[in-house]
Amino acid sequence: MRTRAFAAPVRVTVPSSTVHAHRLGYKGHIYTPCSRTNFDTFYCQRVNSGNLLSWRSQRRKKQEHLGLLCSRMTEPVSTPAGPRPFVLGLTGSIGMGKSTVSDMFRKHSIPVLDADKLVHELYGPGGEAVEPVGKLFPGVVVDGAVSRPELAKHVINQEANMKKLEAIVHPLVAAQRDVFLRQSVKDRHRLIVMDIPLLFETSAEKGVDAVLVVSTANLELQKQRVCARPGMTEEKFAAILSRQVPDDEKRKRADFVLDTSCAVDETEAKLVAIIHTILCRPAPTLPFPQ
C-alpha cells in the first residue's frame, strides 16, 4: 500500500476579509499563511492525518476537496463590519470652556479634530480657502491669508454672505474629517472627538455616535470669558450668540452635559467619568455615521 505524507503545494489567494483558512478545510488539511499584505496568500498542503487510505483514495479526496475549495474562493464573501472608534461630538456655545475640555481629551491621549483650527489653517497662507474666499469677498486677503477682521465685515449680520462662505469652507472641512476618520481606524483608537462649535446648527450631530455639550449655568462667567478675548466686543458677542442654538436646547439634545462652572480639576474628573462610560460600551462597527 502506498501512502503520501505531503502532496504538491497548491497556491491560492484569498481576500484578507475571508474567514480564517483553517475553517475552510476538513480533517487532514492544513493551510499555512506565507505572507500578509493587501491579500493573504496561503499554501494548501495535503497532510497525512494518520488514516491509512490508499493512494488512489487520497488523490480522489484531495481533488474533490481542492475543487470545493476553489469554488469557495471565487464566491463573493460577505465581510462583516469591522470595529471602529466611537465618535464623540464636542460642542458648546461660545465662552463655555470647550477649548479647555478639548485639551483635556488630548491630555488623555484621545485624538481631537478641531474644526476651528482646521478653518484657521484653511484661511492661513497657502490654505485651500484663501483663493475662493478672496474671489468671493475682494479685499479680505491680506499678506496671502484671509484676514478674519476683514472677513467679519462681510458676514456679520449678513446671512446670505455667511451661507456663501459656508458653501466654500464646509466641504473643505469635511474632506479633512474623512482623512481624520480613516487614520483613526488605522491607529486603532477606541474613542475620537470631533470638536465642532456649530454642531447642531450644521446638523453635524448626524455624523457622530453621541454628543457632549460643554455648558455653564453662570451666564455672566460666559460673557466675561468671551469679552476678555482680543478684538471681541459685546456687539460681536451678541451677533455670534444669535447664530448659535440656545444653550438650554443644546443641553436637551445632548447625550452628555459637562458643567464647566466649577474648578478645572473638578471639570476634568467629570470628563474622565464620561470617557470611562463610553469606553465601557461595546465597540461600534463600520461604517461611520453619516
Secondary structure, DSSP 8 states (H G I E B T S, - for coil): ----SB---EEEEEETTS--GGGG--TTEEEEEEEESSEEEEEEEEB--S----HHHHHHHHHHHHHHHHHHHHS-------B--EEEEEE--TTSSHHHHHHHHHHTT--EEEHHHHHHHHHSTT-TTHHHHHHHSTT-EETTEE-HHHHHHHHTT-HHHHHHHHHHHHHHHHHHHHHHHHHHHHTT-SEEEEE-TTTTTTTGGGGSSEEEEEE-S-HHHHHHHHHTSTT--HHHHHHHHHTS--HHHHHHH-SEEEE-SS-HHHHHHHHHHHHHHHHTS---BSS---
